[in-house]
Each structure stands twice: as C-alpha cells, then as structure tokens.
Amino acid sequence: LGEMDAKLLQKIEELTLYTIQQQKQIEVLLEQNKKQQEEIDQLKKQ
C-alpha cells in the first residue's frame, strides 16, 4: 500500500507541474493575443 501511495503522490506532483506549465503557456498566449488585437485595432483606425 505504501508503494502505491508513493506512486500516486509522484503522479499528482507530475500532473501539478504539468498544469502549472500549461497555465504559463496560456498566459503567454493571452498576452500575444492581446498585442495582436491591439495591432488589429490600430490598423483598422488607419
């Protein structure tokens, strides 16, 4: 049972790190999207 708990804890840690990495990627993409939308808005005004 202890071995199973250790494996599950390791998997939880891996998934948590993966989730954190995904969140950072989402933030980068949102920032890029925001900049692109600002550029589009500027071009529309011209």
Secondary structure, DSSP 4 states (H G I P E B T S, - for coil): -HHHHHHHHHHHHHHHHHHHHHHHHHHHHHHHHHHHHHHHHHHHH-
